[in-house]
Amino acid sequence: MAIRKKTNKNPPVLSHEFIVQNHADIVSCMAMIFLLGLMFEITAKAAVIFVTLQYNVTIPATEEQSAETISLYHYGIKDLATIFFYMLVAIIIHAIIQEYVLDKINRKMHFSKTKHSKFNESGQLSAFYLFSCVWGTSILVSENYISDPTSLWRDYPHTLIPFQMKFFYILQLAYWFHAFPELYFQKTKKEDIFRQIVYIGLYLFHIAGAYLLNLTHLGLVLLVLHYFVEFLFHISRLFYFSDEKYQKGFSLWAVLFVLGRLLTLILSVLTFGFGLARAEDQQLNFSTGNFNILAVRYSKIGS
């Protein structure tokens, strides 16, 4: 998919300006290489590692369940390849939203450079948070995690997860990894780079922690809760940029922020201090994916 920004100057090929202006086209070509690889037998085995989810386990259905088999997934080193491919996809989608939505609004509103940068940030994040909230909530409902809170810790470790949940975590990691090259593509100010790196790093730390420690059930609930509050903040900031008298959204966000943090603490304490603390198996075991030990529980509550 070609995405080109109009410019009166043609910067030298492979110069910094050339890469910034044409990064979406370059990344699109890279993604197409993997997709074309699926069409040829000699490259299909390698390409499929990048494009599709790996580590599928087929479980025969029990008599109580339907006659169909159940496909579940666990994680492994090949997930890095899948994350890389969808990181490329995230860069492309980022460029589409920027050029065909945010840039058009910016030209109409005539924002200052500071507001322009913040508007773009909130526009991108609000779209991502909304998408993640809707998708995450649908998983919570379909897997009955909301109606049965004990599922957050029952049958831990949750080494096998359904397709939707694994794909959700893969895309979450891919999105936040894509934010690193975006610092270069969006020409982020030097004084803002460190703050952005810490911000991105914290998301990756918590999401990867839930994924690798087999705490995907709790991680999904907390992510949806956190993303909803963050979505409200960024959508309120978008309205504020269009009308500086608009403050109602921030007032609601302030209340929900406190309630969200309180609910996050309650769910974390229930899971680590009550559910997992009473589990019979509290031995560190890498082969079974069991990380239910005191040090891990306390560190996760603290984080």
HELIX and SHEET records of a PDB file:
HELIX    1   1 HIS A   16  GLY A   37  1                                  22    
HELIX    2   2 GLU A   41  VAL A   51  1                                  11    
HELIX    3   3 ASP A   79  ILE A   97  1                                  19    
HELIX    4   4 GLN A   98  LEU A  102  3                                   5    
HELIX    5   5 ASP A  103  MET A  109  1                                   7    
HELIX    6   6 LYS A  113  SER A  142  1                                  30    
HELIX    7   7 PRO A  149  LEU A  152  5                                   4    
HELIX    8   8 PHE A  163  PHE A  185  1                                  23    
HELIX    9   9 LYS A  190  LEU A  212  1                                  23    
HELIX   10  10 THR A  216  SER A  242  1                                  27    
HELIX   11  11 LYS A  248  SER A  268  1                                  21    
HELIX   12  12 VAL A  269  GLY A  275  3                                   7    
HELIX   13  13 LEU A  276  ARG A  278  5                                   3    
HELIX   14  14 LEU A  294  GLY A  302  1                                   9    
SHEET    1   A 3 ASN A  56  ILE A  59  0                                        
SHEET    2   A 3 ILE A  70  TYR A  73 -1                                        
SHEET    3   A 3 ILE A 161  PRO A 162 -1                                        
END                                                                             
